[in-house]
Amino acid sequence: MDTLLDDVKALLEKDFGDDRILKQIRRACENNEVISNFERNYVKKLAEKHLGRKPETPGPVQTSVVPDVILPETASAQNTISAQKTQTIRSPPPKISSSSSKNSKLMIGIGAVALIVIVAVAVSFSGISTGPSNVVKNPTETITESLVIQTDFSSYNNKDIISINGISDTTGSVNLSIENQKGELVWAEQLSLKSDGRYSTLAIAGGPGWESSGTYTIKVDNGAETKSSTFSFTA
């Protein structure tokens, strides 16, 4: 951190690089704030070019330490089928005069026997099952995203900080990149996934390739698939 701060002060003193970016990095160093890989690389390249710093021997990829970004937990859609109780309304039986009650009972008994016989014959010939014919299935299924990328806002101005976060169902690392409206790469970084598959980082909206306003595309690649999102940028 001290070497980075010394380089930033020297660059500002000699008027090399973008003053706004360098002053922002100097303030972050003095206040012990998060400094992204993009900012570190920006200072490193300027120091090698103008301060005579020797390029460092490539070592293992180190990821920037950024605060955890808590994604809102998305509750899986669940359909609860409530049992509906049907209520049978029985109408009172019609009053039958005593003189015709015996004849009515006899006719009802004969009709019931005939109906049972007809149904039994129909079932034996047609093979119709008397069990329930309709099976109600849950019409919805829970869909889980295997790879997610998102930014804290949908639009940015020049020199704004872009907060990027997401989740992947793989292990290892993911590759992030931002392309301008012409499809040109303007930013890239590789991040190691945490134990729960989450990742997060910060980027500065500005620099080479950010000269024009328009729609920019941010992508994440976990080796198995690639997902992308867009945001608007005003130069």
LOTIDO-46114 format. One line per 5 residues: number of its first residue (from 0); their letters; for each residue y, x, z of N, C-alpha, C. Coordinates in nm, 4 decimals, m for minus. Example, Ala and Ser with C-alpha at 12.3 -4.5 7.8 and 13.67 -1.06 7.14 Angstrom:
! LOTIDO-46114
0 = as = m0.5690:1.3190:0.7800:m0.4500:1.2300:0.7800:m0.3300:1.3200:0.7800 ~ m0.2250:1.2850:0.7080:m0.1060:1.3670:0.7140:0.0030:1.2900:0.7870
! end
This chain:
! LOTIDO-46114
0 = mdtll = m0.1204:0.0841:0.0000:0.0000:0.0000:0.0000:0.1243:0.0868:0.0000 ~ 0.1250:0.2045:0.0779:0.2416:0.2918:0.0836:0.2697:0.3540:m0.0528 ~ 0.1619:0.4004:m0.1216:0.1793:0.4607:m0.2535:0.2379:0.3594:m0.3513 ~ 0.1885:0.2359:m0.3452:0.2386:0.1308:m0.4332:0.3871:0.1053:m0.4073 ~ 0.4248:0.0995:m0.2793:0.5645:0.0743:m0.2437:0.6534:0.1902:m0.2897
5 = ddvka = 0.6045:0.3146:m0.2739:0.6815:0.4313:m0.3183:0.7052:0.4270:m0.4688 ~ 0.5995:0.3905:m0.5432:0.6119:0.3832:m0.6895:0.7123:0.2757:m0.7302 ~ 0.7052:0.1603:m0.6623:0.7973:0.0504:m0.6947:0.9425:0.0928:m0.6697 ~ 0.9655:0.1594:m0.5556:1.1014:0.2032:m0.5245:1.1510:0.3051:m0.6265 ~ 1.0615:0.3971:m0.6666:1.1002:0.4988:m0.7644:1.1333:0.4363:m0.8996
10 = llekd = 1.0533:0.3368:m0.9404:1.0770:0.2697:m1.0686:1.2096:0.1930:m1.0668 ~ 1.2382:0.1278:m0.9536:1.3642:0.0556:m0.9428:1.4834:0.1523:m0.9442 ~ 1.4653:0.2660:m0.8779:1.5711:0.3668:m0.8717:1.6057:0.4202:m1.0104 ~ 1.4984:0.4419:m1.0911:1.5172:0.5006:m1.2242:1.5332:0.3942:m1.3328 ~ 1.5325:0.2659:m1.2891:1.5560:0.1544:m1.3821:1.4499:0.1476:m1.4914
15 = fgddr = 1.3231:0.1587:m1.4489:1.2108:0.1389:m1.5405:1.1427:0.0067:m1.5069 ~ 1.0972:m0.0670:m1.6112:1.0242:m0.1908:m1.5888:1.1161:m0.3094:m1.5645 ~ 1.0537:m0.4219:m1.5316:1.1254:m0.5475:m1.5090:1.1710:m0.5535:m1.3633 ~ 1.3039:m0.5591:m1.3413:1.3580:m0.5578:m1.2051:1.3068:m0.6743:m1.1211 ~ 1.2957:m0.7918:m1.1824:1.2547:m0.9104:m1.1060:1.1131:m0.8966:m1.0538
20 = ilkqi = 1.0245:m0.8476:m1.1414:0.8849:m0.8309:m1.0989:0.8742:m0.7217:m0.9936 ~ 0.9418:m0.6081:m1.0163:0.9338:m0.4953:m0.9226:0.9922:m0.5318:m0.7859 ~ 1.1039:m0.6064:m0.7860:1.1626:m0.6465:m0.6579:1.0711:m0.7441:m0.5834 ~ 1.0034:m0.8302:m0.6614:0.9089:m0.9242:m0.5996:0.7915:m0.8501:m0.5363 ~ 0.7420:m0.7445:m0.6057:0.6304:m0.6658:m0.5520:0.6767:m0.5858:m0.4308
25 = rrace = 0.8003:m0.5301:m0.4372:0.8532:m0.4553:m0.3221:0.8632:m0.5452:m0.1989 ~ 0.9100:m0.6682:m0.2185:0.9211:m0.7604:m0.1059:0.7834:m0.7937:m0.0483 ~ 0.6833:m0.8109:m0.1375:0.5474:m0.8410:m0.0912:0.4901:m0.7239:m0.0112 ~ 0.5183:m0.5989:m0.0561:0.4687:m0.4812:0.0169:0.5335:m0.4729:0.1550 ~ 0.6645:m0.4940:0.1610:0.7363:m0.4815:0.2883:0.6984:m0.5915:0.3869
30 = nnevi = 0.6617:m0.7095:0.3363:0.6250:m0.8217:0.4239:0.4744:m0.8366:0.4400 ~ 0.3988:m0.7376:0.3858:0.2518:m0.7405:0.3967:0.1931:m0.8690:0.3373 ~ 0.2466:m0.9100:0.2194:0.1981:m1.0300:0.1519:0.0913:m0.9937:0.0483 ~ 0.0304:m1.0966:m0.0106:m0.0764:m1.0756:m0.1091:m0.0181:m1.0197:m0.2386 ~ m0.0830:m0.9175:m0.2936:m0.0417:m0.8574:m0.4207:m0.1608:m0.8654:m0.5156
35 = snfer = m0.1437:m0.9322:m0.6296:m0.2546:m0.9530:m0.7226:m0.2845:m0.8272:m0.8024 ~ m0.4016:m0.8259:m0.8656:m0.4408:m0.7137:m0.9512:m0.3437:m0.6966:m1.0679 ~ m0.2920:m0.8084:m1.1178:m0.1967:m0.8022:m1.2291:m0.0731:m0.7215:m1.1881 ~ m0.0204:m0.7464:m1.0667:0.0980:m0.6755:m1.0194:0.0675:m0.5274:m0.9963 ~ m0.0499:m0.5005:m0.9362:m0.0873:m0.3603:m0.9118:m0.0990:m0.2825:m1.0432
40 = nyvkk = m0.1662:m0.3446:m1.1428:m0.1838:m0.2783:m1.2719:m0.0493:m0.2567:m1.3425 ~ 0.0418:m0.3541:m1.3251:0.1745:m0.3426:m1.3863:0.2477:m0.2187:m1.3332 ~ 0.2468:m0.2019:m1.1986:0.3124:m0.0852:m1.1376:0.2399:0.0436:m1.1756 ~ 0.1057:0.0390:m1.1777:0.0273:0.1588:m1.2090:0.0589:0.2112:m1.3484 ~ 0.0661:0.1209:m1.4484:0.0934:0.1635:m1.5856:0.2350:0.2224:m1.5991
45 = laekh = 0.3324:0.1596:m1.5303:0.4682:0.2129:m1.5353:0.4764:0.3498:m1.4682 ~ 0.4034:0.3667:m1.3561:0.4056:0.4936:m1.2844:0.3417:0.6048:m1.3670 ~ 0.2328:0.5707:m1.4387:0.1676:0.6712:m1.5238:0.2581:0.7120:m1.6402 ~ 0.3352:0.6126:m1.6894:0.4175:0.6393:m1.8073:0.5480:0.7119:m1.7722 ~ 0.6126:0.6702:m1.6613:0.7457:0.7215:m1.6328:0.7517:0.8152:m1.5113
50 = lgrkp = 0.6526:0.8074:m1.4206:0.6588:0.8898:m1.3004:0.5578:1.0043:m1.3021 ~ 0.4808:1.0144:m1.4105:0.3855:1.1243:m1.4231:0.2613:1.1079:m1.3371 ~ 0.2297:0.9836:m1.2953:0.1071:0.9612:m1.2187:m0.0152:0.9812:m1.3077 ~ m0.1163:1.0460:m1.2541:m0.2388:1.0655:m1.3314:m0.3254:0.9409:m1.3215 ~ m0.3866:0.9010:m1.4356:m0.4761:0.7824:m1.4308:m0.5911:0.8052:m1.3343
55 = etpgp = m0.6213:0.7022:m1.2569:m0.7321:0.7139:m1.1615:m0.8666:0.7070:m1.2323 ~ m0.9665:0.7803:m1.1734:m1.1027:0.7759:m1.2284:m1.1590:0.6364:m1.2076 ~ m1.2113:0.5741:m1.3141:m1.2625:0.4372:m1.2987:m1.3691:0.4294:m1.1912 ~ m1.3572:0.3362:m1.1042:m1.4563:0.3154:m0.9984:m1.5071:0.1730:m1.0022 ~ m1.5743:0.1322:m0.9000:m1.6248:m0.0055:m0.8968:m1.5110:m0.1052:m0.8973
60 = vqtsv = m1.5330:m0.2177:m0.9609:m1.4292:m0.3208:m0.9729:m1.3960:m0.3760:m0.8363 ~ m1.2678:m0.3732:m0.8019:m1.2238:m0.4301:m0.6759:m1.1438:m0.5557:m0.7026 ~ m1.1690:m0.6521:m0.6227:m1.1001:m0.7799:m0.6410:m0.9884:m0.7918:m0.5395 ~ m0.8836:m0.8607:m0.5787:m0.7706:m0.8793:m0.4892:m0.8096:m0.9714:m0.3748 ~ m0.7564:m0.9383:m0.2579:m0.7838:m1.0199:m0.1408:m0.6788:m1.1289:m0.1348
65 = vpdvi = m0.7219:m1.2482:m0.1530:m0.6285:m1.3612:m0.1520:m0.6792:m1.4640:m0.0527 ~ m0.5901:m1.5424:0.0019:m0.6350:m1.6438:0.0980:m0.7246:m1.7456:0.0333 ~ m0.8182:m1.7908:0.1138:m0.9099:m1.8931:0.0629:m0.8324:m2.0168:0.0231 ~ m0.8680:m2.0697:m0.0915:m0.8081:m2.1959:m0.1368:m0.9111:m2.3049:m0.1172 ~ m0.8763:m2.3974:m0.0350:m0.9722:m2.5030:m0.0028:m0.9594:m2.6141:m0.1045
70 = lpeta = m1.0666:m2.6335:m0.1742:m1.0670:m2.7430:m0.2716:m1.0966:m2.8730:m0.1999 ~ m1.0303:m2.9764:m0.2410:m1.0623:m3.1066:m0.1795:m1.2030:m3.1470:m0.2131 ~ m1.2693:m3.1808:m0.1098:m1.4057:m3.2241:m0.1307:m1.4072:m3.3572:m0.2035 ~ m1.4859:m3.3637:m0.3134:m1.4952:m3.4866:m0.3927:m1.6209:m3.5618:m0.3515 ~ m1.6035:m3.6790:m0.2925:m1.7187:m3.7569:m0.2482:m1.7941:m3.8108:m0.3673
75 = saqnt = m1.9271:m3.7954:m0.3656:m2.0103:m3.8470:m0.4743:m2.0025:m3.9981:m0.4771 ~ m1.9957:m4.0488:m0.6006:m1.9873:m4.1952:m0.6155:m2.1169:m4.2583:m0.5717 ~ m2.1077:m4.3501:m0.4819:m2.2272:m4.4186:m0.4345:m2.2050:m4.5677:m0.4462 ~ m2.3034:m4.6309:m0.5000:m2.2963:m4.7779:m0.5142:m2.3828:m4.8414:m0.4063 ~ m2.3216:m4.9216:m0.3287:m2.3964:m4.9906:m0.2238:m2.4213:m5.1334:m0.2685
80 = isaqk = m2.5473:m5.1628:m0.2843:m2.5839:m5.2989:m0.3284:m2.6066:m5.3833:m0.2041 ~ m2.5145:m5.4688:m0.1812:m2.5261:m5.5530:m0.0610:m2.6164:m5.6716:m0.0916 ~ m2.7015:m5.6958:0.0047:m2.7945:m5.8078:m0.0114:m2.7179:m5.9382:0.0072 ~ m2.7336:m6.0201:m0.0876:m2.6658:m6.1495:m0.0826:m2.7669:m6.2580:m0.0434 ~ m2.7319:m6.3239:0.0571:m2.8217:m6.4284:0.1050:m2.7894:m6.5601:0.0350
85 = tqtir = m2.8886:m6.6116:m0.0270:m2.8699:m6.7413:m0.0940:m2.9065:m6.8530:0.0026 ~ m2.8313:m6.9526:m0.0048:m2.8506:m7.0658:0.0850:m2.8987:m7.1861:0.0045 ~ m3.0129:m7.2319:0.0388:m3.0711:m7.3474:m0.0309:m3.0162:m7.4750:0.0301 ~ m2.9598:m7.5517:m0.0559:m2.9045:m7.6799:m0.0106:m3.0033:m7.7901:m0.0455 ~ m3.0465:m7.8490:0.0529:m3.1437:m7.9577:0.0326:m3.0729:m8.0915:0.0477
90 = spppk = m3.0923:m8.1681:m0.0529:m3.0334:m8.3033:m0.0461:m3.1318:m8.3960:0.0229 ~ m3.0801:m8.4877:0.0940:m3.1703:m8.5815:0.1659:m3.2529:m8.6627:0.0673 ~ m3.3798:m8.6800:0.0986:m3.4680:m8.7558:0.0083:m3.4192:m8.8999:m0.0077 ~ m3.4340:m8.9517:m0.1285:m3.3898:m9.0918:m0.1493:m3.4743:m9.1892:m0.0679 ~ m3.4082:m9.2881:m0.0260:m3.4786:m9.3911:0.0509:m3.5684:m9.4743:m0.0400
95 = issss = m3.6891:m9.4884:0.0024:m3.7866:m9.5653:m0.0777:m3.8244:m9.6907:0.0009 ~ m3.8181:m9.7939:m0.0677:m3.8511:m9.9204:m0.0017:m3.9972:m9.9209:0.0390 ~ m4.0269:m9.9847:0.1450:m4.1629:m9.9865:0.1999:m4.2629:m10.0469:0.1033 ~ m4.2148:m10.1338:0.0150:m4.3083:m10.2015:m0.0750:m4.3601:m10.1102:m0.1838 ~ m4.2760:m10.0078:m0.2221:m4.3187:m9.9225:m0.3334:m4.3549:m9.7813:m0.2881
100 = sknsk = m4.3531:m9.7513:m0.1550:m4.3784:m9.6163:m0.1068:m4.5188:m9.5683:m0.1398 ~ m4.6166:m9.6529:m0.1272:m4.7545:m9.6104:m0.1539:m4.7724:m9.5736:m0.2999 ~ m4.7173:m9.6586:m0.3920:m4.7312:m9.6306:m0.5354:m4.6588:m9.5014:m0.5727 ~ m4.5410:m9.4771:m0.5116:m4.4656:m9.3560:m0.5425:m4.5409:m9.2323:m0.4987 ~ m4.5987:m9.2359:m0.3784:m4.6746:m9.1208:m0.3287:m4.7923:m9.0898:m0.4184
105 = lmigi = m4.8573:m9.1948:m0.4689:m4.9722:m9.1749:m0.5559:m4.9307:m9.1097:m0.6867 ~ m4.8215:m9.1585:m0.7455:m4.7744:m9.1019:m0.8722:m4.7303:m8.9565:m0.8550 ~ m4.6648:m8.9257:m0.7422:m4.6212:m8.7873:m0.7160:m4.7410:m8.6943:m0.7029 ~ m4.8446:m8.7403:m0.6334:m4.9648:m8.6580:m0.6152:m5.0331:m8.6293:m0.7480 ~ m5.0444:m8.7301:m0.8355:m5.1077:m8.7103:m0.9664:m5.0260:m8.6138:m1.0513
110 = gaval = m4.8904:m8.6305:m1.0474:m4.8034:m8.5420:m1.1257:m4.8132:m8.3968:m1.0799 ~ m4.8217:m8.3744:m0.9490:m4.8306:m8.2380:m0.8960:m4.9599:m8.1712:m0.9399 ~ m5.0725:m8.2463:m0.9344:m5.2014:m8.1898:m0.9765:m5.1977:m8.1541:m1.1243 ~ m5.1389:m8.2414:m1.2074:m5.1330:m8.2162:m1.3516:m5.0483:m8.0918:m1.3810 ~ m4.9380:m8.0750:m1.3086:m4.8505:m7.9581:m1.3292:m4.9225:m7.8287:m1.2936
115 = iviva = m4.9987:m7.8296:m1.1831:m5.0736:m7.7099:m1.1413:m5.1766:m7.6715:m1.2465 ~ m5.2452:m7.7707:m1.3027:m5.3463:m7.7442:m1.4053:m5.2819:m7.6830:m1.5294 ~ m5.1683:m7.7387:m1.5736:m5.1002:m7.6883:m1.6941:m5.0568:m7.5433:m1.6754 ~ m4.9980:m7.5137:m1.5582:m4.9518:m7.3764:m1.5316:m5.0684:m7.2798:m1.5278 ~ m5.1794:m7.3181:m1.4651:m5.2956:m7.2297:m1.4557:m5.3522:m7.1978:m1.5931
120 = vavsf = m5.3589:m7.2986:m1.6821:m5.4112:m7.2769:m1.8173:m5.3186:m7.1848:m1.8969 ~ m5.1873:m7.2085:m1.8844:m5.0916:m7.1264:m1.9584:m5.0992:m6.9801:m1.9158 ~ m5.1126:m6.9550:m1.7861:m5.1208:m6.8178:m1.7359:m5.2467:m6.7491:m1.7833 ~ m5.3593:m6.8204:m1.7831:m5.4870:m6.7591:m1.8225:m5.4899:m6.7215:m1.9694 ~ m5.4187:m6.7947:m2.0550:m5.4199:m6.7668:m2.1988:m5.3114:m6.6661:m2.2402
125 = sgist = m5.1985:m6.6709:m2.1750:m5.0884:m6.5836:m2.2176:m5.0828:m6.4518:m2.1418 ~ m5.1517:m6.4400:m2.0288:m5.1531:m6.3159:m1.9513:m5.0193:m6.2853:m1.8881 ~ m4.9377:m6.3892:m1.8625:m4.8060:m6.3701:m1.8022:m4.8237:m6.3345:m1.6558 ~ m4.7564:m6.2284:m1.6120:m4.7650:m6.1881:m1.4723:m4.6726:m6.2747:m1.3904 ~ m4.7209:m6.3136:m1.2725:m4.6403:m6.3984:m1.1848:m4.5510:m6.3158:m1.0934
130 = gpsnv = m4.5586:m6.1785:m1.1041:m4.4755:m6.0904:m1.0214:m4.3330:m6.0890:m1.0731 ~ m4.2468:m6.0200:m1.0033:m4.1056:m6.0137:m1.0464:m4.0930:m5.9411:m1.1788 ~ m4.0120:m5.9951:m1.2692:m4.0009:m5.9405:m1.4042:m3.8822:m5.8472:m1.4202 ~ m3.7832:m5.8564:m1.3340:m3.6634:m5.7730:m1.3462:m3.6576:m5.6718:m1.2334 ~ m3.6355:m5.5448:m1.2675:m3.6213:m5.4390:m1.1669:m3.4782:m5.3882:m1.1747
135 = vknpt = m3.4048:m5.4027:m1.0668:m3.2657:m5.3602:m1.0655:m3.2601:m5.2118:m1.0333 ~ m3.1980:m5.1346:m1.1200:m3.1829:m4.9907:m1.0991:m3.0369:m4.9581:m1.0705 ~ m3.0186:m4.8524:m0.9976:m2.8822:m4.8068:m0.9691:m2.8175:m4.7623:m1.0995 ~ m2.7104:m4.8268:m1.1453:m2.6537:m4.7952:m1.2771:m2.5786:m4.6629:m1.2829 ~ m2.5455:m4.6026:m1.1669:m2.4677:m4.4789:m1.1675:m2.5488:m4.3642:m1.1119
140 = etite = m2.5208:m4.2451:m1.1569:m2.5836:m4.1238:m1.1072:m2.4732:m4.0256:m1.0652 ~ m2.5022:m3.9422:m0.9648:m2.4052:m3.8436:m0.9184:m2.4010:m3.7257:m1.0144 ~ m2.2840:m3.6952:m1.0667:m2.2674:m3.5854:m1.1620:m2.1924:m3.4719:m1.0917 ~ m2.2522:m3.3528:m1.0858:m2.1920:m3.2377:m1.0193:m2.1473:m3.1364:m1.1231 ~ m2.0232:m3.0936:m1.1156:m1.9711:m2.9924:m1.2074:m2.0336:m2.8574:m1.1723
145 = slviq = m2.0871:m2.7866:m1.2739:m2.1475:m2.6559:m1.2507:m2.0455:m2.5442:m1.2568 ~ m1.9280:m2.5686:m1.3187:m1.8240:m2.4673:m1.3298:m1.6881:m2.5370:m1.3333 ~ m1.5974:m2.4966:m1.2446:m1.4675:m2.5634:m1.2333:m1.3569:m2.4579:m1.2294 ~ m1.2466:m2.4855:m1.2968:m1.1270:m2.4006:m1.2880:m1.0054:m2.4907:m1.2820 ~ m0.9078:m2.4552:m1.1968:m0.7863:m2.5356:m1.1873:m0.6703:m2.4498:m1.1364
150 = tdfss = m0.5492:m2.4965:m1.1651:m0.4282:m2.4288:m1.1191:m0.3536:m2.5212:m1.0237 ~ m0.2595:m2.4615:m0.9451:m0.1903:m2.5433:m0.8456:m0.0884:m2.6372:m0.9083 ~ m0.0376:m2.6034:m1.0283:0.0564:m2.6917:m1.0978:0.0183:m2.7030:m1.2449 ~ 0.0746:m2.8022:m1.3130:0.0461:m2.8221:m1.4558:0.1518:m2.7582:m1.5454 ~ 0.2595:m2.7058:m1.4867:0.3630:m2.6407:m1.5665:0.4287:m2.5300:m1.4846
155 = ynnkd = 0.4740:m2.4245:m1.5558:0.5358:m2.3090:m1.4890:0.6542:m2.2592:m1.5711 ~ 0.7468:m2.1928:m1.5012:0.8588:m2.1258:m1.5665:0.8353:m1.9753:m1.5644 ~ 0.9196:m1.9026:m1.6348:0.9057:m1.7568:m1.6422:0.9126:m1.6945:m1.5020 ~ 0.8208:m1.6033:m1.4722:0.8106:m1.5293:m1.3461:0.7551:m1.6121:m1.2308 ~ 0.7089:m1.7359:m1.2551:0.6448:m1.8146:m1.1498:0.5092:m1.7545:m1.1147
160 = iisin = 0.4626:m1.7805:m0.9913:0.3300:m1.7384:m0.9482:0.2315:m1.8521:m0.9767 ~ 0.1217:m1.8197:m1.0462:0.0184:m1.9186:m1.0784:m0.0983:m1.8988:m0.9822 ~ m0.1297:m2.0012:m0.9038:m0.2452:m1.9967:m0.8134:m0.3659:m2.0566:m0.8862 ~ m0.4724:m1.9775:m0.8979:m0.5921:m2.0176:m0.9731:m0.7098:m2.0238:m0.8772 ~ m0.7908:m2.1296:m0.8857:m0.9104:m2.1388:m0.8019:m1.0146:m2.2244:m0.8701
165 = gisdt = m1.1361:m2.2177:m0.8195:m1.2446:m2.2960:m0.8775:m1.3752:m2.2667:m0.8086 ~ m1.4847:m2.3079:m0.8696:m1.6181:m2.2914:m0.8124:m1.7201:m2.2781:m0.9247 ~ m1.8262:m2.2011:m0.9006:m1.9326:m2.1820:m0.9996:m2.0673:m2.1913:m0.9285 ~ m2.1662:m2.2479:m0.9974:m2.2985:m2.2594:m0.9359:m2.3845:m2.1352:m0.9600 ~ m2.3227:m2.0270:m1.0117:m2.3945:m1.9019:m1.0333:m2.3609:m1.8041:m0.9213
170 = tgsvn = m2.4175:m1.6830:m0.9295:m2.3856:m1.5775:m0.8339:m2.3265:m1.4590:m0.9095 ~ m2.2689:m1.3651:m0.8337:m2.2131:m1.2477:m0.8998:m2.0635:m1.2612:m0.9167 ~ m2.0160:m1.2645:m1.0403:m1.8726:m1.2679:m1.0670:m1.8410:m1.3597:m1.1839 ~ m1.7120:m1.3895:m1.2003:m1.6630:m1.4691:m1.3132:m1.5466:m1.3939:m1.3776 ~ m1.5267:m1.4162:m1.5058:m1.4171:m1.3552:m1.5800:m1.3111:m1.4606:m1.6095
175 = lsien = m1.1860:m1.4335:m1.5710:m1.0748:m1.5247:m1.5941:m0.9833:m1.4673:m1.7012 ~ m0.9217:m1.5552:m1.7803:m0.8281:m1.5097:m1.8830:m0.7285:m1.6203:m1.9134 ~ m0.6105:m1.5793:m1.9638:m0.5083:m1.6746:m2.0068:m0.4666:m1.6361:m2.1483 ~ m0.4607:m1.7370:m2.2373:m0.4183:m1.7152:m2.3753:m0.2928:m1.7977:m2.4032 ~ m0.2012:m1.7412:m2.4837:m0.0814:m1.8165:m2.5193:m0.1117:m1.9155:m2.6316
180 = qkgel = m0.0074:m1.9857:m2.6781:m0.0295:m2.0903:m2.7787:m0.0792:m2.0346:m2.9117 ~ m0.0682:m1.9017:m2.9320:m0.1182:m1.8390:m3.0544:m0.2614:m1.7882:m3.0390 ~ m0.3215:m1.8096:m2.9222:m0.4566:m1.7624:m2.8974:m0.4629:m1.6161:m2.8576 ~ m0.3486:m1.5558:m2.8223:m0.3439:m1.4151:m2.7838:m0.3665:m1.4021:m2.6329 ~ m0.4463:m1.3015:m2.5938:m0.4755:m1.2783:m2.4526:m0.3524:m1.2199:m2.3837
185 = vwaeq = m0.3058:m1.2870:m2.2767:m0.1869:m1.2398:m2.2052:m0.2183:m1.2010:m2.0603 ~ m0.3393:m1.2320:m2.0113:m0.3771:m1.1958:m1.8744:m0.5283:m1.2088:m1.8614 ~ m0.5914:m1.1202:m1.7798:m0.7361:m1.1263:m1.7569:m0.7679:m1.0615:m1.6230 ~ m0.8738:m1.1110:m1.5586:m0.9174:m1.0544:m1.4314:m1.0626:m1.0939:m1.4063 ~ m1.1387:m1.0059:m1.3394:m1.2768:m1.0352:m1.3004:m1.2803:m1.0539:m1.1495
190 = lslks = m1.3443:m1.1624:m1.1034:m1.3500:m1.1939:m0.9609:m1.4941:m1.2074:m0.9150 ~ m1.5233:m1.1579:m0.7953:m1.6549:m1.1765:m0.7351:m1.6595:m1.3133:m0.6678 ~ m1.7708:m1.3832:m0.6850:m1.7875:m1.5154:m0.6243:m1.8215:m1.5004:m0.4761 ~ m1.7712:m1.5911:m0.3957:m1.8054:m1.5942:m0.2545:m1.9440:m1.6572:m0.2370 ~ m1.9941:m1.6575:m0.1136:m2.1292:m1.7074:m0.0878:m2.1454:m1.8538:m0.1251
195 = dgrys = m2.0348:m1.9310:m0.1188:m2.0431:m2.0730:m0.1549:m2.0056:m2.0986:m0.3003 ~ m1.9887:m1.9910:m0.3790:m1.9587:m2.0064:m0.5210:m1.8110:m2.0216:m0.5534 ~ m1.7246:m2.0141:m0.4546:m1.5815:m2.0335:m0.4796:m1.5139:m1.9021:m0.5198 ~ m1.4013:m1.9139:m0.5900:m1.3201:m1.7988:m0.6274:m1.1738:m1.8411:m0.6319 ~ m1.0815:m1.7436:m0.6160:m0.9383:m1.7739:m0.6218:m0.8609:m1.6453:m0.6458
200 = tlaia = m0.7428:m1.6573:m0.7088:m0.6573:m1.5422:m0.7335:m0.5176:m1.5909:m0.7705 ~ m0.4252:m1.4948:m0.7933:m0.2882:m1.5266:m0.8317:m0.2517:m1.4492:m0.9580 ~ m0.1647:m1.5070:m1.0393:m0.1161:m1.4402:m1.1607:0.0325:m1.4710:m1.1772 ~ 0.1046:m1.3796:m1.2460:0.2477:m1.4001:m1.2721:0.2662:m1.4527:m1.4143 ~ 0.3393:m1.5627:m1.4265:0.3678:m1.6207:m1.5586:0.4828:m1.5439:m1.6217
205 = ggpgw = 0.4507:m1.4359:m1.6909:0.5548:m1.3563:m1.7549:0.5025:m1.2211:m1.7963 ~ 0.5754:m1.1541:m1.8852:0.5343:m1.0232:m1.9324:0.5035:m1.0261:m2.0806 ~ 0.4361:m0.9226:m2.1313:0.4006:m0.9185:m2.2737:0.3142:m1.0374:m2.3145 ~ 0.3508:m1.1047:m2.4216:0.2763:m1.2196:m2.4720:0.3277:m1.3525:m2.4210 ~ 0.4194:m1.3497:m2.3216:0.4736:m1.4724:m2.2639:0.6145:m1.5014:m2.3181
210 = essgt = 0.6473:m1.4522:m2.4338:0.7838:m1.4665:m2.4843:0.8181:m1.6087:m2.5280 ~ 0.7170:m1.6887:m2.5644:0.7438:m1.8220:m2.6198:0.6965:m1.9322:m2.5260 ~ 0.7716:m2.0423:m2.5248:0.7309:m2.1596:m2.4483:0.6219:m2.2347:m2.5242 ~ 0.5395:m2.3061:m2.4492:0.4346:m2.3847:m2.5133:0.3192:m2.4119:m2.4184 ~ 0.2049:m2.4489:m2.4765:0.0853:m2.4788:m2.3987:m0.0044:m2.3554:m2.3930
215 = ytikv = m0.0350:m2.3109:m2.2720:m0.1192:m2.1943:m2.2500:m0.2561:m2.2402:m2.1975 ~ m0.3607:m2.1639:m2.2300:m0.4975:m2.2007:m2.1934:m0.5544:m2.0982:m2.0968 ~ m0.6093:m2.1467:m1.9842:m0.6743:m2.0599:m1.8870:m0.8246:m2.0867:m1.8917 ~ m0.9062:m1.9794:m1.8954:m1.0511:m1.9929:m1.9126:m1.1248:m1.9201:m1.8004 ~ m1.2466:m1.9693:m1.7706:m1.3370:m1.9021:m1.6775:m1.4749:m1.8947:m1.7417
220 = dngae = m1.5397:m1.7788:m1.7302:m1.6724:m1.7558:m1.7884:m1.7622:m1.6978:m1.6796 ~ m1.8725:m1.7702:m1.6467:m1.9635:m1.7201:m1.5435:m2.0907:m1.6593:m1.6017 ~ m2.0915:m1.6357:m1.7336:m2.2084:m1.5778:m1.7986:m2.3030:m1.6820:m1.8542 ~ m2.2990:m1.8029:m1.7979:m2.3857:m1.9114:m1.8455:m2.3076:m2.0125:m1.9277 ~ m2.1820:m2.0315:m1.8940:m2.0977:m2.1258:m1.9676:m1.9511:m2.0899:m1.9471
225 = tksst = m1.8662:m2.1523:m2.0278:m1.7221:m2.1278:m2.0213:m1.6494:m2.2613:m2.0073 ~ m1.5537:m2.2665:m1.9162:m1.4701:m2.3853:m1.8989:m1.3236:m2.3435:m1.9144 ~ m1.2390:m2.4376:m1.9565:m1.0977:m2.4056:m1.9780:m1.0094:m2.5207:m1.9309 ~ m0.8825:m2.4866:m1.9077:m0.7822:m2.5841:m1.8698:m0.6492:m2.5390:m1.9311 ~ m0.5529:m2.6274:m1.9397:m0.4245:m2.5907:m2.0012:m0.3089:m2.6185:m1.9062
230 = fsfta = m0.1974:m2.5512:m1.9287:m0.0745:m2.5767:m1.8564:0.0427:m2.5457:m1.9484 ~ 0.1586:m2.6039:m1.9207:0.2765:m2.5788:m2.0038:0.3589:m2.4672:m1.9416 ~ 0.4192:m2.3855:m2.0292:0.4979:m2.2709:m1.9843:0.6339:m2.2723:m2.0543 ~ 0.7407:m2.2514:m1.9731:0.8763:m2.2439:m2.0277:0.9288:m2.1025:m2.0095 ~ 0.9539:m2.0360:m2.1227:0.9967:m1.8963:m2.1169:1.1420:m1.8847:m2.0704
! end
